[in-house]
């Protein structure tokens, strides 16, 4: 884990979670490596009115899954929307991904509850030249 805590919502995260830009959101940021190469930064964002003071706001990994923790709070998922953007990296991203001079791909997946509330925004950023997104679902389960 790179970071767990509250931070100001960027413009695109605020729009996704239906908050105001700069409002605090809970961020859970982690780094993924493959064969010693940094390949992905993944950040889960939650509205504070949903996750503040819960295990979504605690340090460390949420077990067994974020999905289970969200459902334990009484939310049921309805659907998700993904937006893919190719862009230059921020200095922080370029440093973490060792991607100076290279573009990144950003995928923002927003999961919405059956009550039409955006519950979870997952932002994944990786160097554009080294990304693959294998997706596996638990049999009989649809997890966002």
N, CA, C and O atoms as a GROMACS GRO file, in nm:
protein
  576
    1UNK      N    1   0.086  -0.118   0.000
    1UNK     CA    2   0.000   0.000   0.000
    1UNK      C    3   0.090   0.124   0.000
    1UNK      O    4   0.185   0.135   0.078
    2UNK      N    5   0.057   0.215  -0.089
    2UNK     CA    6   0.131   0.340  -0.094
    2UNK      C    7   0.070   0.445  -0.002
    2UNK      O    8   0.141   0.526   0.057
    3UNK      N    9  -0.064   0.443   0.011
    3UNK     CA   10  -0.132   0.547   0.088
    3UNK      C   11  -0.273   0.502   0.122
    3UNK      O   12  -0.341   0.442   0.039
    4UNK      N   13  -0.316   0.529   0.243
    4UNK     CA   14  -0.455   0.514   0.284
    4UNK      C   15  -0.489   0.637   0.368
    4UNK      O   16  -0.424   0.664   0.469
    5UNK      N   17  -0.590   0.710   0.326
    5UNK     CA   18  -0.631   0.829   0.400
    5UNK      C   19  -0.718   0.919   0.316
    5UNK      O   20  -0.760   0.883   0.205
    6UNK      N   21  -0.746   1.036   0.370
    6UNK     CA   22  -0.827   1.132   0.295
    6UNK      C   23  -0.737   1.227   0.217
    6UNK      O   24  -0.629   1.264   0.263
    7UNK      N   25  -0.786   1.264   0.099
    7UNK     CA   26  -0.717   1.362   0.016
    7UNK      C   27  -0.822   1.438  -0.064
    7UNK      O   28  -0.935   1.390  -0.078
    8UNK      N   29  -0.787   1.555  -0.117
    8UNK     CA   30  -0.884   1.631  -0.196
    8UNK      C   31  -0.916   1.557  -0.326
    8UNK      O   32  -0.826   1.502  -0.390
    9UNK      N   33  -1.041   1.555  -0.363
    9UNK     CA   34  -1.083   1.489  -0.487
    9UNK      C   35  -1.036   1.569  -0.608
    9UNK      O   36  -1.055   1.690  -0.615
   10UNK      N   37  -0.974   1.500  -0.702
   10UNK     CA   38  -0.940   1.564  -0.829
   10UNK      C   39  -1.072   1.591  -0.903
   10UNK      O   40  -1.178   1.542  -0.863
   11UNK      N   41  -1.062   1.667  -1.008
   11UNK     CA   42  -1.183   1.702  -1.083
   11UNK      C   43  -1.257   1.579  -1.136
   11UNK      O   44  -1.379   1.570  -1.125
   12UNK      N   45  -1.181   1.485  -1.195
   12UNK     CA   46  -1.248   1.368  -1.255
   12UNK      C   47  -1.301   1.271  -1.149
   12UNK      O   48  -1.404   1.208  -1.171
   13UNK      N   49  -1.233   1.259  -1.036
   13UNK     CA   50  -1.282   1.173  -0.928
   13UNK      C   51  -1.406   1.237  -0.864
   13UNK      O   52  -1.503   1.167  -0.834
   14UNK      N   53  -1.402   1.367  -0.844
   14UNK     CA   54  -1.518   1.437  -0.787
   14UNK      C   55  -1.641   1.420  -0.877
   14UNK      O   56  -1.751   1.394  -0.828
   15UNK      N   57  -1.622   1.435  -1.007
   15UNK     CA   58  -1.735   1.416  -1.100
   15UNK      C   59  -1.788   1.273  -1.093
   15UNK      O   60  -1.908   1.251  -1.095
   16UNK      N   61  -1.697   1.177  -1.085
   16UNK     CA   62  -1.737   1.036  -1.080
   16UNK      C   63  -1.816   1.004  -0.953
   16UNK      O   64  -1.913   0.929  -0.957
   17UNK      N   65  -1.773   1.060  -0.840
   17UNK     CA   66  -1.838   1.031  -0.712
   17UNK      C   67  -1.949   1.131  -0.677
   17UNK      O   68  -2.010   1.123  -0.571
   18UNK      N   69  -1.973   1.225  -0.769
   18UNK     CA   70  -2.076   1.329  -0.749
   18UNK      C   71  -2.052   1.410  -0.623
   18UNK      O   72  -2.141   1.431  -0.541
   19UNK      N   73  -1.927   1.456  -0.610
   19UNK     CA   74  -1.889   1.549  -0.505
   19UNK      C   75  -1.829   1.672  -0.573
   19UNK      O   76  -1.832   1.683  -0.695
   20UNK      N   77  -1.777   1.763  -0.496
   20UNK     CA   78  -1.712   1.881  -0.551
   20UNK      C   79  -1.561   1.860  -0.559
   20UNK      O   80  -1.502   1.795  -0.473
   21UNK      N   81  -1.501   1.915  -0.663
   21UNK     CA   82  -1.356   1.909  -0.676
   21UNK      C   83  -1.292   1.971  -0.552
   21UNK      O   84  -1.332   2.080  -0.510
   22UNK      N   85  -1.196   1.902  -0.494
   22UNK     CA   86  -1.129   1.950  -0.374
   22UNK      C   87  -1.191   1.900  -0.245
   22UNK      O   88  -1.127   1.908  -0.140
   23UNK      N   89  -1.314   1.847  -0.251
   23UNK     CA   90  -1.375   1.789  -0.132
   23UNK      C   91  -1.294   1.666  -0.089
   23UNK      O   92  -1.236   1.598  -0.175
   24UNK      N   93  -1.290   1.635   0.039
   24UNK     CA   94  -1.215   1.516   0.082
   24UNK      C   95  -1.283   1.387   0.037
   24UNK      O   96  -1.405   1.374   0.042
   25UNK      N   97  -1.201   1.294  -0.008
   25UNK     CA   98  -1.244   1.158  -0.039
   25UNK      C   99  -1.144   1.064   0.028
   25UNK      O  100  -1.031   1.101   0.056
   26UNK      N  101  -1.188   0.942   0.051
   26UNK     CA  102  -1.099   0.840   0.105
   26UNK      C  103  -1.026   0.776  -0.013
   26UNK      O  104  -1.088   0.734  -0.110
   27UNK      N  105  -0.894   0.770  -0.003
   27UNK     CA  106  -0.812   0.709  -0.108
   27UNK      C  107  -0.736   0.591  -0.051
   27UNK      O  108  -0.682   0.597   0.060
   28UNK      N  109  -0.733   0.483  -0.128
   28UNK     CA  110  -0.657   0.362  -0.094
   28UNK      C  111  -0.570   0.330  -0.215
   28UNK      O  112  -0.619   0.273  -0.312
   29UNK      N  113  -0.442   0.368  -0.210
   29UNK     CA  114  -0.353   0.358  -0.326
   29UNK      C  115  -0.251   0.247  -0.306
   29UNK      O  116  -0.186   0.237  -0.202
   30UNK      N  117  -0.238   0.163  -0.410
   30UNK     CA  118  -0.138   0.057  -0.405
   30UNK      C  119  -0.066   0.046  -0.539
   30UNK      O  120  -0.112   0.096  -0.642
   31UNK      N  121   0.048  -0.021  -0.534
   31UNK     CA  122   0.135  -0.036  -0.650
   31UNK      C  123   0.144  -0.183  -0.688
   31UNK      O  124   0.149  -0.270  -0.600
   32UNK      N  125   0.147  -0.210  -0.818
   32UNK     CA  126   0.163  -0.346  -0.867
   32UNK      C  127   0.292  -0.356  -0.948
   32UNK      O  128   0.326  -0.266  -1.024
   33UNK      N  129   0.363  -0.467  -0.930
   33UNK     CA  130   0.490  -0.493  -0.997
   33UNK      C  131   0.480  -0.626  -1.071
   33UNK      O  132   0.404  -0.715  -1.031
   34UNK      N  133   0.556  -0.639  -1.178
   34UNK     CA  134   0.568  -0.767  -1.250
   34UNK      C  135   0.715  -0.787  -1.284
   34UNK      O  136   0.774  -0.706  -1.356
   35UNK      N  137   0.773  -0.892  -1.234
   35UNK     CA  138   0.915  -0.922  -1.257
   35UNK      C  139   1.004  -0.803  -1.224
   35UNK      O  140   1.098  -0.773  -1.298
   36UNK      N  141   0.974  -0.736  -1.113
   36UNK     CA  142   1.056  -0.623  -1.069
   36UNK      C  143   1.030  -0.493  -1.142
   36UNK      O  144   1.100  -0.394  -1.118
   37UNK      N  145   0.932  -0.490  -1.231
   37UNK     CA  146   0.901  -0.370  -1.308
   37UNK      C  147   0.770  -0.310  -1.257
   37UNK      O  148   0.670  -0.381  -1.244
   38UNK      N  149   0.769  -0.179  -1.227
   38UNK     CA  150   0.643  -0.118  -1.183
   38UNK      C  151   0.546  -0.110  -1.300
   38UNK      O  152   0.579  -0.054  -1.404
   39UNK      N  153   0.427  -0.165  -1.284
   39UNK     CA  154   0.333  -0.169  -1.396
   39UNK      C  155   0.201  -0.097  -1.373
   39UNK      O  156   0.135  -0.057  -1.468
   40UNK      N  157   0.162  -0.079  -1.247
   40UNK     CA  158   0.029  -0.024  -1.226
   40UNK      C  159   0.017   0.043  -1.090
   40UNK      O  160   0.065  -0.008  -0.989
   41UNK      N  161  -0.048   0.159  -1.090
   41UNK     CA  162  -0.089   0.226  -0.966
   41UNK      C  163  -0.241   0.217  -0.964
   41UNK      O  164  -0.307   0.263  -1.057
   42UNK      N  165  -0.297   0.161  -0.859
   42UNK     CA  166  -0.442   0.148  -0.849
   42UNK      C  167  -0.488   0.220  -0.723
   42UNK      O  168  -0.437   0.196  -0.614
   43UNK      N  169  -0.585   0.309  -0.739
   43UNK     CA  170  -0.638   0.385  -0.626
   43UNK      C  171  -0.789   0.369  -0.620
   43UNK      O  172  -0.859   0.399  -0.717
   44UNK      N  173  -0.837   0.323  -0.507
   44UNK     CA  174  -0.981   0.318  -0.480
   44UNK      C  175  -1.019   0.447  -0.409
   44UNK      O  176  -0.954   0.489  -0.313
   45UNK      N  177  -1.126   0.509  -0.457
   45UNK     CA  178  -1.177   0.631  -0.396
   45UNK      C  179  -1.318   0.606  -0.346
   45UNK      O  180  -1.399   0.541  -0.413
   46UNK      N  181  -1.348   0.660  -0.227
   46UNK     CA  182  -1.481   0.649  -0.167
   46UNK      C  183  -1.523   0.785  -0.114
   46UNK      O  184  -1.441   0.861  -0.064
   47UNK      N  185  -1.650   0.814  -0.126
   47UNK     CA  186  -1.706   0.934  -0.066
   47UNK      C  187  -1.693   0.921   0.086
   47UNK      O  188  -1.708   0.811   0.140
   48UNK      N  189  -1.665   1.031   0.154
   48UNK     CA  190  -1.650   1.024   0.299
   48UNK      C  191  -1.782   0.992   0.368
   48UNK      O  192  -1.782   0.930   0.475
   49UNK      N  193  -1.895   1.032   0.309
   49UNK     CA  194  -2.023   1.000   0.373
   49UNK      C  195  -2.054   0.850   0.368
   49UNK      O  196  -2.145   0.804   0.436
   50UNK      N  197  -1.980   0.776   0.290
   50UNK     CA  198  -1.998   0.632   0.280
   50UNK      C  199  -1.892   0.557   0.361
   50UNK      O  200  -1.924   0.459   0.428
   51UNK      N  201  -1.767   0.602   0.356
   51UNK     CA  202  -1.659   0.522   0.413
   51UNK      C  203  -1.589   0.575   0.535
   51UNK      O  204  -1.513   0.502   0.598
   52UNK      N  205  -1.610   0.702   0.570
   52UNK     CA  206  -1.538   0.758   0.685
   52UNK      C  207  -1.576   0.685   0.813
   52UNK      O  208  -1.694   0.663   0.842
   53UNK      N  209  -1.473   0.647   0.890
   53UNK     CA  210  -1.496   0.578   1.016
   53UNK      C  211  -1.527   0.430   1.001
   53UNK      O  212  -1.561   0.364   1.100
   54UNK      N  213  -1.514   0.376   0.880
   54UNK     CA  214  -1.537   0.234   0.855
   54UNK      C  215  -1.404   0.168   0.821
   54UNK      O  216  -1.300   0.235   0.818
   55UNK      N  217  -1.406   0.039   0.796
   55UNK     CA  218  -1.281  -0.027   0.759
   55UNK      C  219  -1.230   0.016   0.622
   55UNK      O  220  -1.114  -0.011   0.588
   56UNK      N  221  -1.314   0.083   0.541
   56UNK     CA  222  -1.266   0.140   0.415
   56UNK      C  223  -1.167   0.252   0.440
   56UNK      O  224  -1.086   0.285   0.353
   57UNK      N  225  -1.172   0.309   0.559
   57UNK     CA  226  -1.088   0.422   0.598
   57UNK      C  227  -0.968   0.379   0.682
   57UNK      O  228  -0.886   0.462   0.721
   58UNK      N  229  -0.956   0.248   0.709
   58UNK     CA  230  -0.848   0.196   0.794
   58UNK      C  231  -0.723   0.166   0.713
   58UNK      O  232  -0.729   0.140   0.593
   59UNK      N  233  -0.609   0.171   0.781
   59UNK     CA  234  -0.481   0.133   0.720
   59UNK      C  235  -0.482  -0.014   0.681
   59UNK      O  236  -0.561  -0.092   0.733
   60UNK      N  237  -0.394  -0.052   0.590
   60UNK     CA  238  -0.379  -0.192   0.552
   60UNK      C  239  -0.484  -0.238   0.453
   60UNK      O  240  -0.567  -0.160   0.406
   61UNK      N  241  -0.480  -0.365   0.424
   61UNK     CA  242  -0.571  -0.424   0.327
   61UNK      C  243  -0.706  -0.454   0.391
   61UNK      O  244  -0.712  -0.489   0.509
   62UNK      N  245  -0.813  -0.440   0.315
   62UNK     CA  246  -0.948  -0.470   0.361
   62UNK      C  247  -0.976  -0.615   0.323
   62UNK      O  248  -0.977  -0.651   0.205
   63UNK      N  249  -1.001  -0.697   0.424
   63UNK     CA  250  -1.024  -0.839   0.399
   63UNK      C  251  -1.167  -0.875   0.437
   63UNK      O  252  -1.220  -0.819   0.533
   64UNK      N  253  -1.233  -0.966   0.366
   64UNK     CA  254  -1.174  -1.043   0.258
   64UNK      C  255  -1.163  -0.962   0.128
   64UNK      O  256  -1.070  -0.986   0.050
   65UNK      N  257  -1.255  -0.867   0.103
   65UNK     CA  258  -1.248  -0.784  -0.018
   65UNK      C  259  -1.313  -0.648   0.009
   65UNK      O  260  -1.391  -0.633   0.103
   66UNK      N  261  -1.280  -0.551  -0.076
   66UNK     CA  262  -1.349  -0.421  -0.069
   66UNK      C  263  -1.498  -0.439  -0.096
   66UNK      O  264  -1.582  -0.377  -0.032
   67UNK      N  265  -1.528  -0.526  -0.192
   67UNK     CA  266  -1.668  -0.553  -0.228
   67UNK      C  267  -1.746  -0.598  -0.104
   67UNK      O  268  -1.856  -0.548  -0.080
   68UNK      N  269  -1.691  -0.690  -0.028
   68UNK     CA  270  -1.759  -0.740   0.091
   68UNK      C  271  -1.775  -0.629   0.195
   68UNK      O  272  -1.879  -0.619   0.260
   69UNK      N  273  -1.672  -0.547   0.211
   69UNK     CA  274  -1.679  -0.437   0.307
   69UNK      C  275  -1.788  -0.337   0.268
   69UNK      O  276  -1.860  -0.286   0.354
   70UNK      N  277  -1.800  -0.309   0.140
   70UNK     CA  278  -1.903  -0.216   0.092
   70UNK      C  279  -2.042  -0.276   0.113
   70UNK      O  280  -2.134  -0.207   0.156
   71UNK      N  281  -2.056  -0.403   0.083
   71UNK     CA  282  -2.186  -0.470   0.103
   71UNK      C  283  -2.221  -0.477   0.251
   71UNK      O  284  -2.339  -0.468   0.287
   72UNK      N  285  -2.120  -0.494   0.338
   72UNK     CA  286  -2.144  -0.496   0.482
   72UNK      C  287  -2.199  -0.361   0.531
   72UNK      O  288  -2.265  -0.354   0.634
   73UNK      N  289  -2.172  -0.255   0.456
   73UNK     CA  290  -2.223  -0.122   0.490
   73UNK      C  291  -2.365  -0.100   0.437
   73UNK      O  292  -2.423   0.007   0.455
   74UNK      N  293  -2.420  -0.204   0.370
   74UNK     CA  294  -2.559  -0.197   0.325
   74UNK      C  295  -2.578  -0.155   0.180
   74UNK      O  296  -2.691  -0.127   0.139
   75UNK      N  297  -2.471  -0.150   0.103
   75UNK     CA  298  -2.481  -0.109  -0.037
   75UNK      C  299  -2.480  -0.231  -0.129
   75UNK      O  300  -2.403  -0.325  -0.107
   76UNK      N  301  -2.564  -0.230  -0.230
   76UNK     CA  302  -2.569  -0.335  -0.330
   76UNK      C  303  -2.533  -0.273  -0.465
   76UNK      O  304  -2.586  -0.169  -0.502
   77UNK      N  305  -2.442  -0.338  -0.537
   77UNK     CA  306  -2.398  -0.284  -0.665
   77UNK      C  307  -2.500  -0.309  -0.774
   77UNK      O  308  -2.565  -0.413  -0.779
   78UNK      N  309  -2.512  -0.210  -0.861
   78UNK     CA  310  -2.602  -0.219  -0.976
   78UNK      C  311  -2.522  -0.233  -1.106
   78UNK      O  312  -2.543  -0.326  -1.183
   79UNK      N  313  -2.431  -0.139  -1.128
   79UNK     CA  314  -2.354  -0.140  -1.252
   79UNK      C  315  -2.226  -0.057  -1.234
   79UNK      O  316  -2.208   0.011  -1.133
   80UNK      N  317  -2.140  -0.065  -1.334
   80UNK     CA  318  -2.017   0.014  -1.334
   80UNK      C  319  -1.994   0.068  -1.474
   80UNK      O  320  -2.037   0.009  -1.573
   81UNK      N  321  -1.925   0.181  -1.480
   81UNK     CA  322  -1.886   0.242  -1.607
   81UNK      C  323  -1.736   0.267  -1.603
   81UNK      O  324  -1.683   0.316  -1.504
   82UNK      N  325  -1.668   0.233  -1.713
   82UNK     CA  326  -1.525   0.258  -1.723
   82UNK      C  327  -1.496   0.363  -1.828
   82UNK      O  328  -1.557   0.363  -1.936
   83UNK      N  329  -1.403   0.452  -1.796
   83UNK     CA  330  -1.356   0.554  -1.890
   83UNK      C  331  -1.206   0.538  -1.905
   83UNK      O  332  -1.134   0.536  -1.805
   84UNK      N  333  -1.158   0.526  -2.028
   84UNK     CA  334  -1.016   0.512  -2.054
   84UNK      C  335  -0.962   0.641  -2.113
   84UNK      O  336  -1.022   0.698  -2.204
   85UNK      N  337  -0.848   0.688  -2.059
   85UNK     CA  338  -0.784   0.811  -2.105
   85UNK      C  339  -0.636   0.784  -2.122
   85UNK      O  340  -0.573   0.724  -2.036
   86UNK      N  341  -0.579   0.830  -2.234
   86UNK     CA  342  -0.434   0.828  -2.253
   86UNK      C  343  -0.385   0.971  -2.235
   86UNK      O  344  -0.442   1.064  -2.292
   87UNK      N  345  -0.280   0.988  -2.155
   87UNK     CA  346  -0.233   1.123  -2.122
   87UNK      C  347  -0.088   1.118  -2.075
   87UNK      O  348  -0.037   1.011  -2.043
   88UNK      N  349  -0.021   1.234  -2.069
   88UNK     CA  350   0.111   1.237  -2.008
   88UNK      C  351   0.099   1.209  -1.858
   88UNK      O  352  -0.002   1.245  -1.798
   89UNK      N  353   0.199   1.147  -1.797
   89UNK     CA  354   0.190   1.119  -1.654
   89UNK      C  355   0.215   1.244  -1.571
   89UNK      O  356   0.280   1.338  -1.616
   90UNK      N  357   0.163   1.243  -1.450
   90UNK     CA  358   0.203   1.345  -1.353
   90UNK      C  359   0.347   1.312  -1.313
   90UNK      O  360   0.392   1.200  -1.335
   91UNK      N  361   0.420   1.408  -1.255
   91UNK     CA  362   0.556   1.375  -1.209
   91UNK      C  363   0.557   1.258  -1.110
   91UNK      O  364   0.648   1.175  -1.114
   92UNK      N  365   0.458   1.251  -1.021
   92UNK     CA  366   0.448   1.141  -0.925
   92UNK      C  367   0.433   1.007  -0.997
   92UNK      O  368   0.503   0.911  -0.964
   93UNK      N  369   0.343   1.000  -1.095
   93UNK     CA  370   0.321   0.876  -1.171
   93UNK      C  371   0.444   0.837  -1.252
   93UNK      O  372   0.481   0.720  -1.255
   94UNK      N  373   0.508   0.935  -1.318
   94UNK     CA  374   0.628   0.906  -1.397
   94UNK      C  375   0.738   0.847  -1.310
   94UNK      O  376   0.808   0.755  -1.351
   95UNK      N  377   0.752   0.901  -1.188
   95UNK     CA  378   0.854   0.851  -1.096
   95UNK      C  379   0.820   0.709  -1.049
   95UNK      O  380   0.905   0.620  -1.055
   96UNK      N  381   0.697   0.688  -1.002
   96UNK     CA  382   0.659   0.556  -0.951
   96UNK      C  383   0.664   0.448  -1.058
   96UNK      O  384   0.707   0.335  -1.033
   97UNK      N  385   0.619   0.482  -1.178
   97UNK     CA  386   0.612   0.384  -1.286
   97UNK      C  387   0.740   0.377  -1.369
   97UNK      O  388   0.749   0.298  -1.463
   98UNK      N  389   0.838   0.458  -1.334
   98UNK     CA  390   0.962   0.465  -1.412
   98UNK      C  391   0.927   0.487  -1.559
   98UNK      O  392   0.971   0.412  -1.647
   99UNK      N  393   0.846   0.588  -1.584
   99UNK     CA  394   0.790   0.611  -1.718
   99UNK      C  395   0.818   0.753  -1.768
   99UNK      O  396   0.733   0.812  -1.834
  100UNK      N  397   0.934   0.807  -1.737
  100UNK     CA  398   0.968   0.941  -1.784
  100UNK      C  399   0.964   0.945  -1.937
  100UNK      O  400   1.021   0.859  -2.003
  101UNK      N  401   0.897   1.045  -1.991
  101UNK     CA  402   0.888   1.060  -2.136
  101UNK      C  403   0.787   0.971  -2.203
  101UNK      O  404   0.774   0.973  -2.325
  102UNK      N  405   0.715   0.892  -2.128
  102UNK     CA  406   0.617   0.799  -2.182
  102UNK      C  407   0.478   0.839  -2.136
  102UNK      O  408   0.462   0.894  -2.026
  103UNK      N  409   0.378   0.813  -2.215
  103UNK     CA  410   0.241   0.840  -2.175
  103UNK      C  411   0.190   0.728  -2.084
  103UNK      O  412   0.248   0.620  -2.078
  104UNK      N  413   0.081   0.758  -2.015
  104UNK     CA  414   0.015   0.658  -1.932
  104UNK      C  415  -0.127   0.637  -1.983
  104UNK      O  416  -0.183   0.720  -2.054
  105UNK      N  417  -0.182   0.523  -1.944
  105UNK     CA  418  -0.322   0.493  -1.968
  105UNK      C  419  -0.390   0.497  -1.832
  105UNK      O  420  -0.343   0.436  -1.736
  106UNK      N  421  -0.501   0.569  -1.825
  106UNK     CA  422  -0.579   0.579  -1.701
  106UNK      C  423  -0.716   0.520  -1.727
  106UNK      O  424  -0.785   0.558  -1.821
  107UNK      N  425  -0.755   0.426  -1.641
  107UNK     CA  426  -0.890   0.369  -1.649
  107UNK      C  427  -0.960   0.407  -1.519
  107UNK      O  428  -0.910   0.381  -1.410
  108UNK      N  429  -1.076   0.468  -1.532
  108UNK     CA  430  -1.155   0.505  -1.415
  108UNK      C  431  -1.284   0.424  -1.421
  108UNK      O  432  -1.368   0.446  -1.508
  109UNK      N  433  -1.299   0.332  -1.326
  109UNK     CA  434  -1.420   0.250  -1.315
  109UNK      C  435  -1.502   0.302  -1.198
  109UNK      O  436  -1.453   0.310  -1.085
  110UNK      N  437  -1.626   0.338  -1.226
  110UNK     CA  438  -1.715   0.390  -1.123
  110UNK      C  439  -1.827   0.289  -1.102
  110UNK      O  440  -1.905   0.260  -1.193
  111UNK      N  441  -1.834   0.236  -0.980
  111UNK     CA  442  -1.937   0.139  -0.944
  111UNK      C  443  -2.049   0.212  -0.872
  111UNK      O  444  -2.026   0.289  -0.779
  112UNK      N  445  -2.172   0.186  -0.918
  112UNK     CA  446  -2.290   0.256  -0.869
  112UNK      C  447  -2.383   0.156  -0.801
  112UNK      O  448  -2.397   0.042  -0.844
  113UNK      N  449  -2.445   0.201  -0.692
  113UNK     CA  450  -2.535   0.115  -0.616
  113UNK      C  451  -2.672   0.107  -0.682
  113UNK      O  452  -2.703   0.182  -0.775
  114UNK      N  453  -2.753   0.016  -0.632
  114UNK     CA  454  -2.890   0.004  -0.680
  114UNK      C  455  -2.972   0.127  -0.644
  114UNK      O  456  -3.079   0.149  -0.701
  115UNK      N  457  -2.922   0.209  -0.550
  115UNK     CA  458  -2.986   0.336  -0.514
  115UNK      C  459  -2.933   0.451  -0.598
  115UNK      O  460  -2.961   0.567  -0.568
  116UNK      N  461  -2.857   0.420  -0.704
  116UNK     CA  462  -2.797   0.518  -0.795
  116UNK      C  463  -2.699   0.612  -0.724
  116UNK      O  464  -2.695   0.732  -0.752
  117UNK      N  465  -2.621   0.556  -0.631
  117UNK     CA  466  -2.518   0.632  -0.561
  117UNK      C  467  -2.383   0.577  -0.605
  117UNK      O  468  -2.360   0.457  -0.596
  118UNK      N  469  -2.292   0.663  -0.653
  118UNK     CA  470  -2.157   0.614  -0.686
  118UNK      C  471  -2.084   0.577  -0.558
  118UNK      O  472  -2.057   0.662  -0.474
  119UNK      N  473  -2.053   0.449  -0.543
  119UNK     CA  474  -1.997   0.396  -0.420
  119UNK      C  475  -1.844   0.389  -0.425
  119UNK      O  476  -1.777   0.418  -0.326
  120UNK      N  477  -1.791   0.349  -0.539
  120UNK     CA  478  -1.647   0.319  -0.549
  120UNK      C  479  -1.596   0.366  -0.685
  120UNK      O  480  -1.651   0.329  -0.789
  121UNK      N  481  -1.491   0.446  -0.683
  121UNK     CA  482  -1.422   0.483  -0.807
  121UNK      C  483  -1.283   0.420  -0.800
  121UNK      O  484  -1.207   0.448  -0.707
  122UNK      N  485  -1.252   0.337  -0.896
  122UNK     CA  486  -1.121   0.272  -0.902
  122UNK      C  487  -1.045   0.332  -1.019
  122UNK      O  488  -1.083   0.315  -1.135
  123UNK      N  489  -0.936   0.402  -0.988
  123UNK     CA  490  -0.851   0.461  -1.091
  123UNK      C  491  -0.725   0.376  -1.104
  123UNK      O  492  -0.652   0.356  -1.007
  124UNK      N  493  -0.700   0.327  -1.224
  124UNK     CA  494  -0.581   0.248  -1.253
  124UNK      C  495  -0.498   0.325  -1.354
  124UNK      O  496  -0.549   0.367  -1.458
  125UNK      N  497  -0.370   0.344  -1.322
  125UNK     CA  498  -0.279   0.417  -1.410
  125UNK      C  499  -0.159   0.327  -1.437
  125UNK      O  500  -0.099   0.273  -1.344
  126UNK      N  501  -0.125   0.310  -1.565
  126UNK     CA  502  -0.008   0.231  -1.600
  126UNK      C  503   0.062   0.292  -1.720
  126UNK      O  504   0.002   0.365  -1.798
  127UNK      N  505   0.192   0.260  -1.732
  127UNK     CA  506   0.268   0.306  -1.847
  127UNK      C  507   0.203   0.249  -1.973
  127UNK      O  508   0.171   0.131  -1.978
  128UNK      N  509   0.184   0.333  -2.073
  128UNK     CA  510   0.109   0.293  -2.192
  128UNK      C  511   0.175   0.176  -2.266
  128UNK      O  512   0.106   0.100  -2.334
  129UNK      N  513   0.305   0.160  -2.253
  129UNK     CA  514   0.373   0.053  -2.327
  129UNK      C  515   0.369  -0.080  -2.254
  129UNK      O  516   0.411  -0.182  -2.310
  130UNK      N  517   0.321  -0.083  -2.130
  130UNK     CA  518   0.324  -0.209  -2.056
  130UNK      C  519   0.199  -0.226  -1.971
  130UNK      O  520   0.202  -0.219  -1.848
  131UNK      N  521   0.090  -0.250  -2.039
  131UNK     CA  522  -0.032  -0.275  -1.964
  131UNK      C  523  -0.107  -0.394  -2.022
  131UNK      O  524  -0.116  -0.412  -2.143
  132UNK      N  525  -0.159  -0.471  -1.931
  132UNK     CA  526  -0.248  -0.582  -1.964
  132UNK      C  527  -0.343  -0.594  -1.847
  132UNK      O  528  -0.301  -0.583  -1.732
  133UNK      N  529  -0.468  -0.616  -1.874
  133UNK     CA  530  -0.567  -0.621  -1.769
  133UNK      C  531  -0.640  -0.755  -1.771
  133UNK      O  532  -0.753  -0.763  -1.820
  134UNK      N  533  -0.577  -0.860  -1.717
  134UNK     CA  534  -0.650  -0.988  -1.709
  134UNK      C  535  -0.762  -0.973  -1.606
  134UNK      O  536  -0.742  -0.922  -1.497
  135UNK      N  537  -0.879  -1.019  -1.643
  135UNK     CA  538  -0.995  -1.006  -1.555
  135UNK      C  539  -1.048  -1.145  -1.527
  135UNK      O  540  -1.073  -1.222  -1.620
  136UNK      N  541  -1.065  -1.177  -1.403
  136UNK     CA  542  -1.122  -1.303  -1.363
  136UNK      C  543  -1.230  -1.280  -1.261
  136UNK      O  544  -1.214  -1.199  -1.170
  137UNK      N  545  -1.338  -1.348  -1.275
  137UNK     CA  546  -1.449  -1.336  -1.181
  137UNK      C  547  -1.466  -1.468  -1.108
  137UNK      O  548  -1.442  -1.575  -1.163
  138UNK      N  549  -1.506  -1.459  -0.985
  138UNK     CA  550  -1.538  -1.577  -0.907
  138UNK      C  551  -1.662  -1.638  -0.970
  138UNK      O  552  -1.756  -1.566  -1.003
  139UNK      N  553  -1.664  -1.768  -0.986
  139UNK     CA  554  -1.777  -1.835  -1.050
  139UNK      C  555  -1.909  -1.796  -0.983
  139UNK      O  556  -1.924  -1.808  -0.861
  140UNK      N  557  -2.003  -1.748  -1.062
  140UNK     CA  558  -2.134  -1.712  -1.012
  140UNK      C  559  -2.137  -1.579  -0.940
  140UNK      O  560  -2.238  -1.545  -0.878
  141UNK      N  561  -2.029  -1.503  -0.947
  141UNK     CA  562  -2.025  -1.374  -0.876
  141UNK      C  563  -1.979  -1.266  -0.970
  141UNK      O  564  -1.888  -1.286  -1.050
  142UNK      N  565  -2.042  -1.151  -0.961
  142UNK     CA  566  -2.005  -1.036  -1.044
  142UNK      C  567  -1.953  -0.928  -0.952
  142UNK      O  568  -2.031  -0.859  -0.886
  143UNK      N  569  -1.823  -0.912  -0.945
  143UNK     CA  570  -1.762  -0.814  -0.856
  143UNK      C  571  -1.702  -0.703  -0.935
  143UNK      O  572  -1.639  -0.725  -1.039
  144UNK      N  573  -1.721  -0.581  -0.885
  144UNK     CA  574  -1.664  -0.463  -0.951
  144UNK      C  575  -1.538  -0.425  -0.880
  144UNK      O  576  -1.472  -0.328  -0.919
   0.00000   0.00000   0.00000
